[in-house]
Amino acid sequence: MFFRKAVELEVLKKDPTEFTHVHKQQKTIEELEGRKDLPNYLEKRELKHFLQVAKKPLPNFYRKWFLLLI
């Protein structure tokens, strides 16, 4: 992007990065299985319980939602 802008402004005649390609590092199966950054999903029963609780007005409603969002 930097070099493209330089070509547009006629600072450079040609973009030196025009035909370059950055390869993504592919992870091995061991790396994928051992990773700690798995997304947090609720199980079906947990989601059902959460939605049931969320529908009910509770006395400390805002406190629980605040704690949930933290």
C-alpha positions as CSV (number, residue, x, y, z in Angstrom):
1,M,0.0,0.0,0.0
2,F,2.8,2.4,0.8
3,F,4.6,1.7,-2.5
4,R,1.3,1.9,-4.5
5,K,0.8,5.4,-3.1
6,A,4.3,6.3,-4.0
7,V,3.7,5.2,-7.6
8,E,0.5,7.2,-7.7
9,L,2.3,10.3,-6.5
10,E,5.1,9.5,-9.1
11,V,7.8,9.2,-6.4
12,L,8.5,5.7,-7.7
13,K,8.2,4.5,-11.3
14,K,7.3,0.9,-10.3
15,D,6.0,-0.8,-7.2
16,P,8.7,-3.2,-6.0
17,T,6.2,-5.3,-4.1
18,E,3.8,-5.8,-7.0
19,F,4.5,-9.5,-7.6
20,T,5.3,-10.5,-4.0
21,H,3.2,-12.8,-2.0
22,V,3.3,-13.4,1.8
23,H,2.6,-17.0,2.7
24,K,0.6,-17.8,5.7
25,Q,2.3,-20.2,8.1
26,Q,0.3,-23.4,8.2
27,K,-0.1,-25.0,11.6
28,T,0.5,-28.6,12.2
29,I,-2.2,-30.9,13.7
30,E,-0.3,-30.9,17.0
31,E,-0.4,-27.1,17.2
32,L,-4.1,-27.0,16.3
33,E,-5.0,-29.7,18.9
34,G,-2.9,-28.1,21.7
35,R,-4.0,-24.5,21.2
36,K,-5.5,-22.6,24.1
37,D,-7.4,-19.9,22.1
38,L,-10.5,-22.0,21.3
39,P,-13.6,-19.9,21.1
40,N,-15.9,-20.0,24.1
41,Y,-19.3,-21.5,23.2
42,L,-22.1,-22.5,25.4
43,E,-23.4,-26.0,25.4
44,K,-27.0,-26.5,24.4
45,R,-28.2,-26.9,28.0
46,E,-26.1,-24.0,29.2
47,L,-27.5,-21.7,26.5
48,K,-31.1,-22.8,27.3
49,H,-30.5,-22.0,31.0
50,F,-28.9,-18.7,30.1
51,L,-31.9,-17.6,27.9
52,Q,-34.4,-18.7,30.6
53,V,-32.6,-16.6,33.2
54,A,-32.2,-13.7,30.9
55,K,-36.0,-13.6,30.3
56,K,-36.8,-13.2,34.0
57,P,-36.6,-9.8,35.6
58,L,-34.4,-10.3,38.6
59,P,-33.9,-8.0,41.6
60,N,-30.2,-7.5,40.9
61,F,-30.7,-7.6,37.2
62,Y,-28.0,-5.1,36.2
63,R,-25.4,-6.5,38.5
64,K,-25.7,-10.0,37.0
65,W,-25.5,-8.7,33.4
66,F,-22.5,-6.6,34.3
67,L,-20.8,-9.6,35.9
68,L,-21.7,-11.7,32.9
69,L,-20.2,-9.2,30.5
70,I,-16.9,-9.0,32.4
